[in-house]
Amino acid sequence: MIICIDYDKTYTAAPDLWDEFIELAIRSGNKVICATMRHDTEGERISMNGVPIYYTSRKAKARHLMELGINPDIWIDDSPEWIFTNG
């Protein structure tokens, strides 16, 4: 499975929890990625223990990833409306 985790207010709300989750998910054979609506030049560079980070530049996360050929099976996001809606 591909599991996509949001960064702001999701990963940042409990980084230790998510780091453990990411480690377990990867050990179990899953792929974990991050999609954020940030621009790649916005704020500090973000990092999630080697997880690939996709910056959508305010585009809907699902559409942006689909254009890259990535189709997550599971989305974890505190504001799921941004998965399908542009910012």
Secondary structure, DSSP 8 states (H G I E B T S, - for coil): -EEEE-TTTTGGG-HHHHHHHHHHHHHTT-EEEEEESS-TTSSS---STT--EEE-TTS-HHHHHHHTT---SEEE-SSTHHHHS--
